[in-house]
Structures are given as C-alpha cells and as structure tokens.
Amino acid sequence: MSDRVALVTGASSGIGRATAGELAERGFTVYAGARRVDRMGDLRARGIRVVSLDVTDDASTDDAIDLITRETGRLDALVNNAGYGSYGAVEDVPLDEGRRQIDVNLLGPMRLIRRAIPLMREQGFGRIVNVTSVGGKIHTPLGAWYHGTKFALEGMSDVLRIELRRFGIDVVVVEPGMIKTEWGNVAAERLRRTSADGAYRDQAEQLASSMLSGSAAEHASDPSVIAHVIGKAVTTRRPKTRYAAGHTAHLVLTARRLLPDRAFDRVITARLQGSPAPAPERA
C-alpha cells in the first residue's frame, strides 16, 4: 500500500486525527486537512502531510486537490470527516447558521468529491468515505439542521455509489455512534446560545446537559474505533456500503429500524428526560 494516497478532512482532532494516523500506519501517504493547522504538529512529526483546508471555501478545496495531484499524481482515498453539530429549535436558529451547517456538513464533502472524481476515474480506482453519523438515520429534538445534513449526505452517498461504480470508485458511509470528541461540547454550546431562553429552554437545557454529562463521556468510544473502521473500508477489496460503529450505534439503528415513528419518538423523549440521549458524539 506504500504508493496509496489519502486525504482526510477535519484532521485536527477526534476521528479525523485518529484516521490520519491509522492510514499512515497502513502505509498510505496521508494528507491531513483542517483549518486549525497549529494543532497538528504531532501529525507532521509522524510524516503526515498537514494541509490548510477549509471545506467551505472553493479555492481552499481546489488548492488541496491540486497540491496532492502535483506531489503524487493520484488520490486513492478521500475521507470526508469534517463537520460539526448545530443544535437549536428551528424557529430559533438563524438561517445564516442553517446555511453554514449545510455548507460544512454537506456541501463541503461535495466540493472535494467533485474535484476527486476525475483523478480517481483516470486511475481507475478510488474510495470515497463519507463520515455521517447515526444522526443520519435517527432524529433527536432541536437538531433539525444537523440531522438534515446527515440524512442528505447519506442519500447523496447512495446516488454517488451507483454513479461511480463503473469507474472503479467505491463510495462508503461510516456512521459513528457516541465517540469521545469535541462534538458534544460544540453542539451543547451552540444549543444553549440559541435556545436557552424562550419556549424551548427546558428541552434545550435537558439536551445540552445530556451532551455534556460524565456518563456520556464515560461510555463513549475512542475515536480510534472509527479510524480502524475507516482503515478497513479503504483497504478491503470489497467494502460494505455502510459501517456503523461506536457506543450505542448498532442499538440505536436497530431500534430505529424496528420501531414505528411515534414509538421511536417516545424512546428518544424518554432518554432525553432520564439519561443521556443517544445523540451522536463526533467531530
């Protein structure tokens, strides 16, 4: 695998950082992209190429792909991991914030995919891994913008899988459950800032508290669990179309598949009121 090249987004922390290390250990030349390059000195010390990358900026994504093309002439794996959780009641979240959530979580991956496809098609091989979340299959209150982007990324991944198969390009979805990352802190802070007052304040505080609870952190899986799954997805000969991993992932997805909508609504509401909600925890 020494001639294989991978680009990982959101690599300054959490799942992205762990994935960059995992792929480097598997012999890939890894380009680790993120806005906060000052936090990636340890990756650089391991021989991983650190790239300043803002997935919401056309020029930045173009520059990243152009750099990889100039230096290696190929791209075997694109791991779209960058994302965050924007929580708050729909009527409270400013539309500008809703647009940013879509830009980061959905349009960001698509910018890179559009640039990566010609390169992968020319070489006759490629793996695109879109890190969604169990939140791309389930719903939790006050998370409409976040869940909407993850549902959409799941659907677009399915379409791309069919479109690109003829060119030897596989599209894989990875759905993390509860993972020890900064995701919960960021989502809770935005939730409190958006809906801490007004009609949704009680529900907002319950959900924010569950995101920050010690119990949630205690049971959450290490990012390396997802990194290992991604490593498998980009190296196995015939990858699955989807991989779910991390604390509660299989349990929550099974419940969603088996329960009617209103029954699942009651489960989510009960979890929110009595214990940490099964919301995704990822970067």
Residue pairs with C-beta under 8 A, 6 or more apart in sequence:
1 26
1 27
1 28
1 235
2 27
3 29
3 74
4 27
4 28
4 29
4 76
4 77
5 28
5 29
5 30
5 31
5 68
5 72
5 74
5 75
5 76
5 77
6 23
6 28
6 29
6 30
6 31
6 75
6 76
6 77
6 78
6 79
6 234
7 30
7 31
7 33
7 51
7 64
7 65
7 68
7 75
7 77
7 78
7 79
7 112
7 116
8 16
8 19
8 20
8 23
8 30
8 31
8 32
8 33
8 79
8 81
9 16
9 33
9 34
9 53
9 55
9 79
9 80
9 81
9 82
9 108
9 109
9 112
10 16
10 33
10 34
10 55
10 81
10 82
10 83
10 283
11 17
11 19
11 20
11 32
11 33
11 34
11 40
11 43
11 50
11 81
12 32
12 34
12 35
12 36
12 37
12 39
12 40
13 36
13 39
13 181
13 182
13 283
14 179
14 180
14 181
14 182
14 183
14 223
14 282
14 283
15 81
15 131
15 176
15 179
15 181
15 223
15 226
15 227
15 230
15 282
15 283
16 32
16 34
16 79
16 81
16 82
16 283
17 32
17 40
17 43
17 223
18 222
18 223
18 224
18 226
18 227
19 79
19 81
19 223
19 226
19 227
19 230
19 231
20 30
20 32
20 43
20 48
21 43
21 46
21 48
21 227
22 224
22 227
22 228
22 230
22 231
23 30
23 77
23 79
23 230
23 231
23 234
24 30
24 46
24 47
24 48
25 231
26 231
26 235
28 76
28 77
28 234
29 49
29 72
30 48
30 49
31 48
31 49
31 51
31 64
31 67
31 68
32 40
32 43
32 48
32 49
32 50
32 51
33 51
33 52
33 53
33 55
33 64
33 82
34 40
34 50
34 51
34 52
34 53
34 82
35 52
35 53
35 54
37 50
37 51
37 52
40 48
40 50
43 50
44 50
49 71
51 64
51 67
52 60
53 60
53 61
53 64
53 82
54 60
54 61
55 61
55 80
55 82
55 104
55 108
55 109
55 111
55 112
56 100
56 103
56 104
56 107
56 108
58 111
61 108
61 111
61 112
61 115
62 115
64 112
65 75
65 112
65 115
65 116
65 119
68 75
69 75
69 119
74 119
74 123
75 116
75 119
75 120
75 126
76 120
76 123
76 125
76 126
76 127
76 234
77 126
77 127
77 128
77 129
77 234
78 112
78 113
78 116
78 126
78 127
78 128
78 129
79 129
79 131
79 230
79 234
80 108
80 109
80 112
80 113
80 128
80 129
80 130
80 131
81 131
81 283
82 104
82 108
82 109
83 104
83 105
83 108
83 131
83 149
83 282
83 283
84 101
84 104
84 105
84 183
84 186
84 187
84 283
85 135
85 143
85 146
85 183
85 186
85 187
85 190
85 280
86 93
86 97
86 98
86 100
86 101
86 145
86 146
86 187
86 190
87 142
87 143
87 145
87 146
87 187
87 188
87 190
87 191
87 194
87 195
87 207
88 97
88 142
88 145
88 190
88 191
88 193
88 194
88 195
88 200
88 204
89 142
89 194
89 195
89 198
89 199
89 200
89 204
90 144
90 145
92 194
92 195
92 198
92 200
93 144
93 145
93 194
97 145
97 194
98 145
101 145
101 146
101 149
102 145
102 148
102 149
104 149
105 146
105 149
105 150
105 153
106 149
106 152
106 153
106 156
109 130
109 153
110 156
113 128
113 160
116 126
116 128
117 126
117 164
117 167
117 169
119 126
120 126
120 128
120 164
120 167
120 168
120 169
121 164
121 167
121 168
121 169
124 167
124 168
125 168
125 169
126 164
126 167
126 168
126 169
126 170
127 169
127 170
127 172
127 233
127 234
127 239
128 157
128 160
128 164
128 169
128 170
128 171
128 172
129 172
129 173
129 174
129 230
129 233
129 234
130 153
130 154
130 157
130 171
130 172
130 173
130 174
131 174
131 176
131 226
131 230
131 282
132 150
132 153
132 154
132 157
132 173
132 174
132 175
133 150
133 175
133 176
133 280
133 282
134 175
134 176
134 177
134 244
134 248
134 249
134 252
134 253
134 278
134 280
135 143
135 146
135 147
135 150
135 279
135 280
136 147
136 150
136 151
136 153
136 154
136 173
136 175
137 151
137 154
137 175
137 253
137 256
138 147
138 252
138 253
138 256
138 264
138 268
138 278
139 147
139 268
140 147
140 207
140 268
140 272
140 277
140 278
140 279
141 203
141 207
141 268
141 269
141 272
142 191
142 195
142 200
142 203
142 204
142 207
143 279
146 187
153 173
154 173
157 171
157 172
157 173
158 241
160 171
161 170
161 171
161 241
164 170
164 171
170 239
171 241
172 233
172 234
172 239
172 240
172 241
172 242
172 243
173 241
173 242
173 243
174 226
174 229
174 230
174 233
174 242
174 243
174 244
174 245
175 242
175 243
175 244
175 245
175 249
175 253
176 226
176 244
176 245
176 246
176 249
176 280
176 281
176 282
177 221
177 244
177 245
177 246
177 247
177 248
177 249
177 250
177 252
177 278
177 280
177 281
178 216
178 219
178 220
178 221
178 246
178 247
178 248
178 249
178 278
178 279
178 280
178 281
179 220
179 221
179 222
179 223
179 225
179 226
179 246
179 247
179 280
179 281
179 282
179 283
180 217
180 220
180 221
180 222
180 223
180 281
181 223
181 281
181 282
181 283
182 283
183 280
183 281
183 282
183 283
184 211
184 212
184 216
184 217
184 281
185 211
185 212
187 211
187 279
188 207
188 208
188 209
188 211
188 212
191 204
191 207
191 208
191 211
192 204
192 205
192 208
194 204
195 201
195 203
195 204
196 204
196 205
196 208
203 272
206 272
206 273
207 272
207 277
207 279
210 216
210 271
210 272
210 275
210 276
210 277
210 279
211 276
211 277
211 279
211 281
213 276
215 275
215 276
216 276
216 281
219 247
219 248
219 276
220 246
220 247
220 281
221 245
221 246
221 247
223 283
225 245
225 246
226 245
226 246
226 282
229 243
229 245
232 239
232 243
233 239
233 240
233 243
244 250
244 253
246 282
248 278
251 278
252 278
255 264
255 267
256 264
259 267
268 277
268 278
271 277
271 278
